[in-house]
């Protein structure tokens, strides 16, 4: 965002605010230093982990994972920090859908939701749990933030519709495997892994197309 003054143009670091905001929204800690560290790592990832002048990882995702995995004594990410008010959930869903469609990532978010629902039915057979109970976790505030405000980052996700569907389903599948092995923070870890592998998947497709 730019503002024109009489002598110069002032640029506001909006993307920095957004990336840092994800850390502040998803992390719960009593220490301000934890939030600042997460935001710092998020910013570093944008400029130092790039392929073809595009950063690989969603900055908010990496910043959040960094502090909750490496500093578990000082930082966590739990649904209870948001409470259970239906009003805030409805507002978050509405704004999230608008943001997703505006960014042109509707296929990605909704393919993840479909994949999560499908794999939840599979998990229900493993653990003899009511499927709707597992799918209901999508209505938690952290899940809504993830699927409508994090997974659909325009810079680190594909443009083509088919690729968006693949990407969303891969994140859902990774989420399924991690949850099945009782690994916490499964969605965040799955997104980081798919983001890391996606450039390799694209490169393999290009090679196969050129050879074929």
N, C-alpha and C positions, 0 to 999 in steps of 0.2 A: 504494500500500500504506500502511495507517494502523496506527499503534501507539498504544494508549491508555495514557497515564501518569496519575498521580494528579492532575495539574494541567492537563494539556493533551494534545491529540492531535498526535502526531508523524507527519508525512507524508514518506515516502521517495520521492525522484524516480526511480521505477523506469523510466518511459519515457525519461528522460534517460540512464540507464545503458544501456538497450537501444540507443538511437540512437547514443550515443557508442561503444558496443561494436562496432557494425558497422564504424565507421571503424578502430578498433584491430585488428579481425580482417582486414579487406580491404586495408589500406594497409601497405606495408613502407617504413620510413624509419629512418635513424639519428638523427633529430632528434625529441625529445619535443615540441618546439614544433609540428611538423607535425600530430601526432595531436591536440594540444590545439586547434589552429586548425580542423581538420576537425570535431571535436566541437562547437566553438563555432558554426561555420556550420550544422551540423545542428540545433542548438537554435534558432538564429535563424530558420531556415526554418519551424519549427513555428509561430512566433508572428507572423511578419511576412509570410508568403505563405499567405494563407487565402482560401477562398471558402465562404460560408455557415457560418462558424465552424469549418471543417475545413481543416487544412493540406493543401496540394495535393501536395507532394512527400514521398516517403519520406525522412525526415531523414538516415538513414544513407547512402542513395544520394547525396543532394546533398552531404553532407559529404565523402564519399569522392571524388566527382567533382571537387569544388572543389580539393582538394589535389593529386590526380594529374594534372589537366589544367592547372592554373595554376602548379604547382610541380613540373614533371616532373624537374627536376634533383635534387630532394630527396625525392620520393615516387613510388612505383610500386605497382602491384598485379599480382603475378605468381603463377601456380600453384605455382612451385617453393618458395615460402615455407612451404607446408604439407607438403612432402615427398610421398611416394607410398605411405604405409602403408595397406593395405586395411582394417585394423581401424578406424582413425579415420574412413575413408570410410563404412563400414557403420554406425558409431554416428551419424554426422552424418545419413545418409539416414533411419535409423530415427527419430531425434529430430525430424528435419525433417518427416517424414510425419505424426507425431503432432501437432506444432505446427500444421501446415497444416490438418489435419482439425479440430483443436480450435478454430481460428480461423474455421472455416467457409469456407475459401478453397481447398478441394480442387479444384474445377472450374477455378479460375484457374491454379494451379500446373501441373496436369496438361494443361490446354489449351496452356500455354506449352511443355511438354515435347513434346506431340504436334506443335505447330507447328514447334518447333525441328527435330524429326526429319524432318518433311515438307520443310522448306526446306533441310535438309542434303542430301537427295536431289537437290534442284534445284542446289545449289551443286556437288555432285559432277559434274554434267554440264558445268558451266562450266569446272571446273579439272581434270577427269578424275582425281578423287580417289576412293578407296574410301569409299562413304557411311558405312560403319560406323566408319571412322576419325574422321569429322566428328562423328557422334553420340556417339562415345566421350568427347568433351570434356565432356559432361554429367556424367561421373563424376568430374570434378576437384573438389577441395574448394571453390574459389571459385564454381563453377557450382551446387554443391549449396547453398551458403549463399545464393546469389542466388535460386534457384527455390523454396526451402523456408523461407527466413528473411527475404527482402527483398521479393520481388515480391508476397508475400501479406499485406502490411501491412493490417490490417482498417480502419484509419482512412482510408487513401488509395486504397483499391480498392473496386469496387462490391459490393453485397450480392446482387443478383439473379443467379441461375445463368447466364442468357443473357448478362448483362453481363460476368460473370467470364470466360466463354468468349471473348467479343469482346476483352476487355482482354488476356488471355493471348496470344491469337493476334496481336493488334496488336504486342505487345512482341516476339514471335517474328519477325514480319515485319520490324519495324524492325531487329532484330538481324541478320536475313538481309541486308538492304540495306547496313547498315554494314559487315558482314564482307565482303560482295562488293566493296565499295570499299576494303577493307583498312584500315578505321578501327579502332583498338584500343579496348578497353573498350566494345565494342559493346553488350553486355547492359545495362550501367549507363546508357549514353547513351540507349538505346532506352526504358528504363523512365522516365527523366526526361522524354523527349519525349512519350511516351504519357500520362504523368501530367499534363503541361501541357495537352495537347489534350483529355483526357477530359472536363473540365467543359464545353468548347465542344461536344463531340459530344453530351453529355447535353442541353445547351441547345437544340441544333439538333433533336434528337428531340422535345423537348417542344413546340417551336414548330410542327414539322410535324404533330404529333398535334393541337394546338389548332386549326391551320388546317384540317386534314382533318376 
